[in-house]
Amino acid sequence: MAKKRKKKWIQKAIKKPGALRKTLGVKKGQKIPEKKLAAAAKKPGVTGQRARLAQTLRRMPKRRR
């Protein structure tokens, strides 16, 4: 049997890097505040989807080098 390859779903999920930061009005190089991200996650549409994905990615462990 062939080994299953791990799918890189995160790379495919982020279509436009920096779009959430731009819509929330956070300057480049700064972190998005937790409260601002939570408020955006409640919104419908693309902005809400991006915010919810950002919350999910924030909870994921950092990759060890």
C-alpha positions in Angstrom: 0.0 0.0 0.0 1.1 3.5 -0.8 1.7 5.9 2.1 -0.8 8.7 2.4 0.7 12.1 1.9 -0.1 14.8 4.4 -2.2 17.5 2.8 -1.1 21.1 3.2 -4.6 22.5 3.9 -3.4 25.6 5.6 -1.5 26.8 2.6 -4.5 26.3 0.4 -6.9 27.9 2.9 -5.0 31.2 3.0 -5.8 32.7 -0.4 -4.9 36.3 0.3 -2.3 36.8 3.0 -2.8 40.0 4.9 -6.4 40.6 3.8 -7.8 40.2 7.3 -5.2 42.6 8.8 -6.1 45.1 6.1 -9.9 44.9 6.7 -9.4 45.2 10.5 -7.1 48.2 10.1 -4.1 46.7 11.9 -0.7 47.9 10.7 1.7 45.5 9.1 4.1 43.9 11.6 1.7 44.1 14.5 -0.5 41.4 16.0 -4.2 41.5 15.7 -5.7 42.0 19.2 -7.7 39.1 20.6 -10.8 41.1 21.2 -10.8 42.6 17.7 -10.3 39.1 16.2 -13.2 37.7 18.3 -15.5 40.5 17.2 -14.6 39.9 13.5 -15.2 36.2 13.9 -18.9 36.8 14.7 -19.4 38.7 11.5 -20.8 36.9 8.5 -19.1 36.6 5.1 -15.5 36.4 4.1 -14.2 38.6 6.9 -15.8 36.3 9.5 -14.4 33.2 7.8 -10.9 34.7 7.8 -11.1 35.7 11.4 -12.4 32.2 12.5 -9.5 30.6 10.5 -7.0 33.0 12.3 -8.4 31.9 15.7 -8.0 28.3 14.7 -4.4 28.8 13.5 -3.6 30.7 16.7 -4.5 27.7 18.8 -2.3 25.3 16.7 1.2 24.6 18.1 4.1 26.3 16.4 6.3 24.0 14.2 9.6 23.1 15.7 12.7 23.8 13.7 
